[in-house]
Amino acid sequence: MNANPIFSLSFQWTANLFLFMFFGLLAASVWGAASVTAPLLALAAGGLFPVAMGLFFLWGYMRVRRLQVMRAEFYADHFSFSGSQGSKVIQYEEIASLAQRRGTVFWVRETQLLIVLKNEGGPILICKTPKSKSLNTDLYRWLTNRLNERTSMGPSSPPFSAS
């Protein structure tokens, strides 16, 4: 296996940020009221804002943790990802098709990548397509070129078509 990935992305820092903010607000509420029931006391005292913000950060953390792909690394001959359904290492020969779409990730419109595998039913959704300044391309174009190179090596294999 290669030591350095060509493309990588991670949403782990986002999850950690949401969790840090949630526990920071919770600790501030508990410390301020000196009680375990500080969110209820803050709500009863008219402090709806800290409770709402704490719930918002908890919701954000849960949303990030449920992503199908939380971390992905793309190497020359395979890619690996981990997320809500565990970790997998997949060779590029197992990819049946690629597709791009525009989607919303935390209120921001992003270009997303759908990878359909030959032996699995549902597509793998990567919420944000990373770009490489050193390669001057994005992950979708790089993967399409990589798959076209791999399929054109075989004597009778048709070129890969990205859908």
N, C-alpha and C positions, 0 to 999 in steps of 0.2 A: 504494500500500500504506500501511496505517496505521502510525504510528510506535510506538504503545504497544499491546501486546497486552492483551486483556481478561482472559484466563487464561494462565498460563504455568507450566511445571514443568520441572525439570531434575534429572537424576541424575548430572550431570558431577561435582559436588562429592563425591558418594559414591565415584565411581570414583577421583577424585584422592586422597581420604582413604585408601582401601584401598591404592593404589599407594605413597603416602607412608609408610604404616605398614610395608609390605613392605620398601621400600628402607631405611627407618630401622632395622628389625631386621637386615637384611642388612649394613648399614654397621656397626652395633654389633658384629655377629659378626665381621666382617672386621677391624675396628679392634682388637677384643679379642684376636683370635688372630693378627693381622698376617699373614693368609694369604687367598688367594682361596678356598681350600677350607675356610673357617671353618665353614660349616654341617655339613660332614662331621666336622670335628674336634669341634664342639660335640656332635654326635650320639654320636661315639665316647667323649667324656668324660662322657656321661650327661646332657647338656643337651638333652633332647628337647623341652622346652617352647619355647625360642626358635625351633627349627626348625619345630615344629608351628604356632606362631603365624604365622611367616613364610609357610608354605604356606596357612594359613587366609586371610591377607590377600591373597595372590596369587589364591586361588580366588574371593574376594569381588570383586576387581577384574575377573577374567575373566567372572564372572556378570553384573556390571553392564554391561560392554562388549557383552555378547551380547543385551541388551534390545532388543526391536524398536523401542521408542520411548524414547530417552534424553533427548530434549529436545523439548518441544512448546509452541507458542504459538498461541493462538486469538484471532483478530481478528473484526471485525464481519462480514466477508464471506468469509473463508477461514481455514484453519489450516495451519500448517507444522510438520513434525516431522523429526527426524533420529534415526538409530539405527544398528542393525547392518546394515541394508540400504540405507543412504544417506539422502539428504534428499529430501523431497517437499513440494510445496505443493498443497493440495487445496481446491477450492471446496465450499461446503456443499451445493450441488445434486448433487454426486457421492455423497452419503451415502445408502445404501439403508436402513439400520436401525441402531439403537443398542441396547445391552444393558448391564446392570450385573451384576457377580458379585462374590462374596467370594473373595479369593485371598490367598496368603501371599507377602509380599515380605520377605526377610531375617527370617524368623521372626515377622513381625508380620502379623496379619490386616488387610487393606486392602480397600476397595471399589474394584474395577477397572472400567474402561470398555472395552467392545468396540465398535468402529466398523466396520461392514461397508459397503464401497463398492459402487456399482452395476457398475463395470467390472473389479473385481478379485475373485479367489476367496476368499482368506483374510481374516479380520478383522484390524484393527489393534488391538493390545492396549496400553492405557495402564494401567500397573501401579498407579497411585495417582490417584484422582479428586481434583483440587484443589478447595478451597473458597475463596470470596471473601467476606470480611467486609463489604466495601463494598457488594457487590450482595446480600448475605445469601442466597446460594444456592451450589450446587456446580456443577461443570462439566456433569454429566449433565442436571440440570434446566434449566440455561441453554441447552445445545445442543438439548434437546427443544423448548423454547419458541422458540428461534431457527428451528428447522426447521419448526415449525408455522406461524410467521409467514410464512416464505418460501413454503410450499406453499399457504397460504390466499390468497396474492396472485393466483395464477393463476385463470382463470375456471372451469375444470372439474377442477382438481386436488384429489384427496382429501387430508384432513389427514394429517399424518405420525403414524404410530403407532410408539412405541418398544417394541421387543420385549424 
